[in-house]
Amino acid sequence: MGKGKTLFWLIPVLLIIVLIPPVTGSVTTREGVFLILMYVTLAVSLNIILGYTGYVSFGHIVFYGIGGYVAFYLMKFHGIHLIPAMILGGVGAAMAAFALGEAVLRLRGAFFAIATIGVNEAVKALVNNLNFIGGAEGLFFNFRIYKAYGGAARAIWFSYYTMAALTIITVIAAYLIKKSKFGLGLMAIREDEDAAIILGVNAKRYKSLAYAASAFFPGMVGAVFFFKAGNIEPHDAFHLIKSIEMIFMVMLGGYGNVTGAVTGALVYERLKGFLLVNPLFKNLHMAISGVILLLIVLFTPQGIIGFIREKSKKLREILE
């Protein structure tokens, strides 16, 4: 394989993972793979703003919640099918990100990170007080809504395949963004924003578009997840811990790298699963993840894939 061929092996690997549950017929495996796909999509999408531009968004889960609420409302009160509702949820999240980006992307470093936390908490408080979308209690589906999908059991499988397709599309889109002129501009901003501006990069527009792109996919993830769950409430839709998990996955695998984000998501899901079922560590999984993240930042800031790429020139060409 030569340079630029990452997708030729990465997509088949993801497809193999996707096919495991239907081949085995295991419900437990399906639920585990669904989480893996969800984590991969969230990590890869966050990497567009965090990895490509260097802007650390601690409140990125806000777009997952916005997309989830938009789609859930459309499905519950207007009977819209999951697919168009999901797309509209993603569009709503992207539009919110673009509008917010006009303000928060003027900030840099820690100021931007803190501002994103504030945005998430502000939106969460707002949703808590909007009665037409359920307020603090949230919204619930009547099981009749799943009749259009062949019943609740088939609806779960439909949501699984939808998440699988969304994951593949997200990975391809993130990779194409990285390899484009737009992606080069984003990475120039990451290395030195002031120098990039001097060289002709429209940093303001590039950052806003990257922020919108990185919000579009989590918005659709939220739509699929809450459709499958059958309910949505502010605490779960805007849970700040999920944002921290997204950052951990990107840093663990290697920021600025599509393969790194995918690897980080895969490793984190397995690690979290192991810790949660272990009586000794089940209440300490976030603390342990924090320690691991600290060690990564101190000793291998480039992450797992970044470390491998640094050590092997041949692998560097296919792990992008």
Backbone torsions as a table, in degrees:
resi	resn	phi	psi	omega
1	MET	NA	141.5	177.5
2	GLY	-105.7	-173.8	-178.4
3	LYS	-64.0	140.9	178.7
4	GLY	86.4	10.6	-177.1
5	LYS	-106.1	16.8	-176.3
6	THR	-55.3	-44.6	-176.9
7	LEU	-63.7	-24.4	-176.7
8	PHE	-68.7	-20.7	174.7
9	TRP	-112.6	-29.1	-176.2
10	LEU	-69.8	-43.6	-180.0
11	ILE	-64.5	-45.6	175.8
12	PRO	-58.6	-37.5	177.9
13	VAL	-62.3	-44.6	178.7
14	LEU	-64.7	-38.6	178.8
15	LEU	-65.0	-38.0	177.1
16	ILE	-61.9	-43.7	178.1
17	ILE	-61.6	-42.5	180.0
18	VAL	-61.1	-37.1	-174.7
19	LEU	-79.7	-13.3	-177.9
20	ILE	-58.5	-50.3	-179.5
21	PRO	-61.0	-48.4	179.9
22	PRO	-65.2	-30.6	178.8
23	VAL	-72.1	-42.7	-178.5
24	THR	-83.2	-23.8	-177.8
25	GLY	71.7	15.4	-177.4
26	SER	-87.2	121.7	177.5
27	VAL	-68.0	-39.6	179.3
28	THR	-61.6	-44.1	178.6
29	THR	-64.2	-39.5	178.3
30	ARG	-59.2	-44.6	-179.7
31	GLU	-65.4	-38.3	178.4
32	GLY	-66.5	-43.8	179.8
33	VAL	-68.9	-35.1	176.6
34	PHE	-57.9	-44.2	178.2
35	LEU	-64.6	-40.3	178.2
36	ILE	-60.1	-47.2	-179.8
37	LEU	-62.5	-40.6	178.4
38	MET	-63.0	-45.8	179.2
39	TYR	-63.8	-41.6	179.3
40	VAL	-60.2	-45.8	-178.9
41	THR	-63.3	-44.0	179.4
42	LEU	-64.9	-43.5	-178.4
43	ALA	-66.7	-45.2	-178.9
44	VAL	-64.3	-39.4	179.8
45	SER	-69.2	-42.0	177.1
46	LEU	-61.9	-34.5	-178.5
47	ASN	-60.4	-24.2	179.2
48	ILE	-63.3	-38.9	179.3
49	ILE	-93.7	-40.4	-178.0
50	LEU	-75.7	-51.1	-174.9
51	GLY	-78.1	-39.7	-175.2
52	TYR	-82.1	-35.3	-177.8
53	THR	-108.7	-15.5	179.8
54	GLY	83.9	9.3	179.4
55	TYR	-93.2	115.4	-175.9
56	VAL	-86.9	109.8	-178.4
57	SER	-97.0	102.1	-179.9
58	PHE	-78.8	-13.7	-178.7
59	GLY	-113.7	28.1	-173.4
60	HIS	-65.6	-19.0	-179.6
61	ILE	-65.8	-14.5	178.8
62	VAL	-58.4	-33.5	-178.2
63	PHE	-76.5	-30.7	172.2
64	TYR	-61.1	-43.7	179.8
65	GLY	-69.7	-43.1	179.8
66	ILE	-62.4	-47.7	178.7
67	GLY	-61.6	-40.0	178.8
68	GLY	-62.7	-44.0	-178.9
69	TYR	-68.8	-42.0	179.5
70	VAL	-60.3	-48.8	-178.3
71	ALA	-66.3	-43.7	-178.7
72	PHE	-61.6	-43.4	179.1
73	TYR	-61.5	-44.5	-179.3
74	LEU	-65.1	-39.2	179.9
75	MET	-71.5	-41.2	-175.5
76	LYS	-73.5	-46.3	-172.0
77	PHE	-99.8	-16.0	-178.6
78	HIS	-123.1	0.9	175.5
79	GLY	65.0	23.8	-179.2
80	ILE	-74.8	141.1	180.0
81	HIS	-65.0	154.8	-177.2
82	LEU	-54.6	-45.6	-173.6
83	ILE	-60.7	-55.3	177.1
84	PRO	-64.8	-34.8	178.2
85	ALA	-64.3	-40.0	178.1
86	MET	-61.9	-45.7	-180.0
87	ILE	-63.2	-43.0	178.7
88	LEU	-65.9	-34.2	174.9
89	GLY	-63.2	-42.0	177.0
90	GLY	-64.4	-41.9	178.7
91	VAL	-63.8	-41.9	178.2
92	GLY	-61.1	-42.2	178.8
93	ALA	-65.7	-41.3	-179.9
94	ALA	-65.3	-41.3	178.4
95	MET	-64.4	-40.7	177.6
96	ALA	-63.0	-41.5	-179.9
97	ALA	-65.2	-41.7	-179.5
98	PHE	-63.4	-42.5	179.3
99	ALA	-66.7	-45.5	179.0
100	LEU	-65.7	-35.1	-178.4
101	GLY	-60.7	-30.1	178.1
102	GLU	-59.5	-25.8	179.7
103	ALA	-100.7	-56.9	-171.8
104	VAL	-72.2	-25.6	-178.6
105	LEU	-78.2	-1.8	170.8
106	ARG	-75.2	-19.2	179.6
107	LEU	-89.8	160.1	179.4
108	ARG	-133.9	160.7	173.9
109	GLY	59.2	-135.3	-176.8
110	ALA	-62.9	-30.2	-179.1
111	PHE	-66.2	-40.4	176.8
112	PHE	-65.5	-44.9	-178.9
113	ALA	-58.9	-45.9	-179.9
114	ILE	-65.2	-40.2	-180.0
115	ALA	-61.9	-38.3	-179.5
116	THR	-67.5	-33.8	174.9
117	ILE	-64.0	-43.2	178.9
118	GLY	-61.4	-40.0	178.4
119	VAL	-61.9	-46.2	-179.6
120	ASN	-60.5	-46.5	-178.6
121	GLU	-68.0	-34.0	178.8
122	ALA	-67.3	-44.1	178.7
123	VAL	-65.4	-39.9	177.8
124	LYS	-60.3	-44.6	178.7
125	ALA	-64.6	-38.7	178.9
126	LEU	-63.3	-48.3	-179.6
127	VAL	-61.9	-36.5	177.8
128	ASN	-58.5	-24.0	-175.2
129	ASN	-110.6	10.2	177.7
130	LEU	-100.4	103.3	-175.2
131	ASN	-66.6	-29.8	-176.4
132	PHE	-69.9	-14.6	173.5
133	ILE	-115.6	26.3	171.4
134	GLY	92.5	-8.6	-179.9
135	GLY	57.8	-141.5	-177.5
136	ALA	-67.6	-25.2	-179.2
137	GLU	-80.5	-20.3	178.9
138	GLY	79.5	-165.7	-178.8
139	LEU	-120.2	151.9	-179.6
140	PHE	-132.6	145.7	174.6
141	PHE	-85.8	143.1	163.0
142	ASN	-82.2	136.8	-174.8
143	PHE	-60.0	-15.1	177.5
144	ARG	-63.4	-22.7	-178.1
145	ILE	-65.0	-24.4	-178.1
146	TYR	-82.5	-4.6	179.1
147	LYS	-61.5	-33.7	-179.8
148	ALA	-65.4	-16.4	-178.7
149	TYR	-108.1	10.0	179.5
150	GLY	90.4	17.4	-178.8
151	GLY	104.8	168.0	-174.9
152	ALA	-62.2	-41.5	-177.6
153	ALA	-63.1	-44.7	178.6
154	ARG	-70.6	-31.0	178.0
155	ALA	-63.1	-35.2	178.1
156	ILE	-65.2	-44.5	176.8
157	TRP	-65.1	-36.2	178.0
158	PHE	-62.9	-42.7	178.5
159	SER	-65.4	-34.0	178.1
160	TYR	-63.2	-50.5	-178.9
161	TYR	-67.2	-32.5	176.6
162	THR	-65.4	-43.4	177.5
163	MET	-63.9	-38.6	178.9
164	ALA	-61.8	-46.6	178.9
165	ALA	-63.1	-41.0	179.2
166	LEU	-62.5	-40.4	179.2
167	THR	-62.5	-47.9	179.7
168	ILE	-60.1	-45.0	-179.6
169	ILE	-63.3	-41.2	-179.6
170	THR	-63.5	-44.9	-180.0
171	VAL	-62.1	-45.1	179.7
172	ILE	-63.4	-45.4	-178.7
173	ALA	-62.6	-43.9	-179.6
174	ALA	-63.9	-39.2	179.6
175	TYR	-67.3	-43.5	179.9
176	LEU	-65.3	-36.5	176.0
177	ILE	-62.1	-45.0	-178.6
178	LYS	-60.9	-39.9	-174.9
179	LYS	-83.9	-5.4	-177.4
180	SER	-87.5	171.6	175.0
181	LYS	-62.0	-37.5	176.8
182	PHE	-59.4	-44.2	178.8
183	GLY	-63.8	-38.6	177.6
184	LEU	-63.1	-37.9	177.1
185	GLY	-64.2	-40.5	178.6
186	LEU	-63.2	-42.3	-179.7
187	MET	-71.1	-27.7	173.6
188	ALA	-66.2	-39.2	176.3
189	ILE	-63.1	-40.8	179.2
190	ARG	-61.4	-41.2	-176.5
191	GLU	-74.5	-43.3	179.0
192	ASP	-165.3	98.6	-174.3
193	GLU	-62.5	-41.7	-178.9
194	ASP	-64.7	-41.5	178.1
195	ALA	-66.0	-37.9	179.2
196	ALA	-62.3	-40.6	178.7
197	ILE	-63.9	-42.4	179.0
198	ILE	-61.8	-35.5	-178.7
199	LEU	-80.6	-0.7	173.8
200	GLY	107.1	4.9	178.0
201	VAL	-77.9	126.2	177.3
202	ASN	-79.4	82.7	-171.6
203	ALA	-58.4	-41.1	-177.8
204	LYS	-61.0	-48.2	-178.7
205	ARG	-69.2	-42.3	-179.4
206	TYR	-60.8	-44.5	-179.3
207	LYS	-65.6	-41.1	-179.8
208	SER	-64.3	-41.8	179.2
209	LEU	-68.0	-39.1	178.2
210	ALA	-65.6	-39.9	179.4
211	TYR	-64.2	-42.1	178.6
212	ALA	-65.4	-43.2	179.6
213	ALA	-63.7	-39.5	-179.1
214	SER	-72.7	-15.9	178.4
215	ALA	-93.8	-26.2	-176.2
216	PHE	-59.7	-46.4	-176.4
217	PHE	-72.8	-43.0	174.2
218	PRO	-60.1	-33.1	177.2
219	GLY	-60.7	-40.1	178.3
220	MET	-73.9	-34.4	175.8
221	VAL	-60.3	-44.9	178.1
222	GLY	-58.9	-40.4	179.2
223	ALA	-60.6	-46.1	-177.9
224	VAL	-69.0	-43.7	-177.2
225	PHE	-61.8	-47.0	-176.0
226	PHE	-76.6	-25.2	170.8
227	PHE	-62.6	-45.6	179.8
228	LYS	-65.9	-39.1	-178.4
229	ALA	-72.1	-31.9	179.9
230	GLY	86.6	0.3	176.8
231	ASN	-154.6	160.3	177.5
232	ILE	-145.5	137.8	176.8
233	GLU	-144.4	155.1	-173.9
234	PRO	-55.7	-39.2	-176.6
235	HIS	-60.1	-42.9	-179.1
236	ASP	-80.3	-33.8	-176.4
237	ALA	-73.3	-28.6	-176.0
238	PHE	-125.4	37.0	-177.1
239	HIS	-74.0	114.2	-174.5
240	LEU	-61.1	-28.7	179.2
241	ILE	-58.9	-34.7	179.3
242	LYS	-63.4	-35.8	176.6
243	SER	-63.5	-42.8	179.5
244	ILE	-64.4	-38.6	177.2
245	GLU	-62.8	-39.8	178.8
246	MET	-61.7	-44.0	178.5
247	ILE	-63.9	-42.1	179.1
248	PHE	-58.9	-43.8	-178.4
249	MET	-63.3	-43.1	-179.9
250	VAL	-65.3	-45.0	-178.7
251	MET	-69.8	-34.9	-179.8
252	LEU	-64.4	-46.3	-178.2
253	GLY	-80.0	-35.7	-179.1
254	GLY	131.6	111.6	-176.3
255	TYR	-73.3	152.1	-179.2
256	GLY	78.2	10.0	-173.2
257	ASN	-135.9	121.7	-178.3
258	VAL	-62.5	-45.7	178.4
259	THR	-61.1	-36.2	179.3
260	GLY	-64.4	-43.6	179.4
261	ALA	-64.0	-40.9	178.6
262	VAL	-64.6	-46.0	179.8
263	THR	-62.1	-44.2	179.3
264	GLY	-60.1	-40.0	178.9
265	ALA	-66.0	-43.7	179.8
266	LEU	-62.7	-46.3	-178.6
267	VAL	-66.5	-42.4	-178.3
268	TYR	-64.5	-41.7	-179.6
269	GLU	-61.8	-42.3	178.6
270	ARG	-66.8	-42.0	179.4
271	LEU	-64.0	-45.9	-179.8
272	LYS	-63.4	-42.4	178.8
273	GLY	-60.9	-41.2	179.1
274	PHE	-65.6	-44.8	-177.1
275	LEU	-68.0	-37.9	-176.3
276	LEU	-70.0	-26.9	179.6
277	VAL	-94.5	-2.1	178.1
278	ASN	-93.8	117.4	-176.7
279	PRO	-55.3	-30.5	-176.8
280	LEU	-75.4	-31.4	-171.7
281	PHE	-115.3	-2.8	-170.3
282	LYS	-60.3	-27.9	179.4
283	ASN	-97.8	4.5	-175.8
284	LEU	-121.4	11.8	-172.7
285	HIS	-62.9	-35.2	179.0
286	MET	-72.2	-35.8	177.4
287	ALA	-65.1	-42.5	179.0
288	ILE	-65.5	-41.0	177.6
289	SER	-61.9	-38.2	178.1
290	GLY	-63.5	-41.5	178.6
291	VAL	-64.7	-42.7	178.8
292	ILE	-62.0	-42.7	178.8
293	LEU	-62.3	-40.7	178.2
294	LEU	-61.3	-43.9	179.3
295	LEU	-64.1	-38.0	178.5
296	ILE	-63.4	-47.6	-179.1
297	VAL	-61.7	-37.7	-177.1
298	LEU	-76.6	-41.3	-170.3
299	PHE	-111.3	-33.0	177.7
300	THR	-138.2	70.2	-176.0
301	PRO	-61.0	-17.1	178.6
302	GLN	-82.3	-4.7	178.0
303	GLY	78.8	-178.3	-175.9
304	ILE	-60.1	-53.2	-177.1
305	ILE	-69.6	-37.4	177.2
306	GLY	-61.4	-39.7	178.4
307	PHE	-64.7	-43.2	179.2
308	ILE	-64.7	-42.3	-179.9
309	ARG	-63.7	-34.0	179.9
310	GLU	-69.0	-32.7	-176.3
311	LYS	-87.8	-24.1	-175.0
312	SER	-129.5	116.2	179.9
313	LYS	-67.7	-37.2	-179.5
314	LYS	-65.5	-44.6	179.7
315	LEU	-70.0	-27.1	179.7
316	ARG	-59.1	-30.7	-176.0
317	GLU	-77.0	-18.7	-178.0
318	ILE	-118.2	-3.6	178.0
319	LEU	-107.9	77.6	-176.5
320	GLU	-110.4	NA	NA
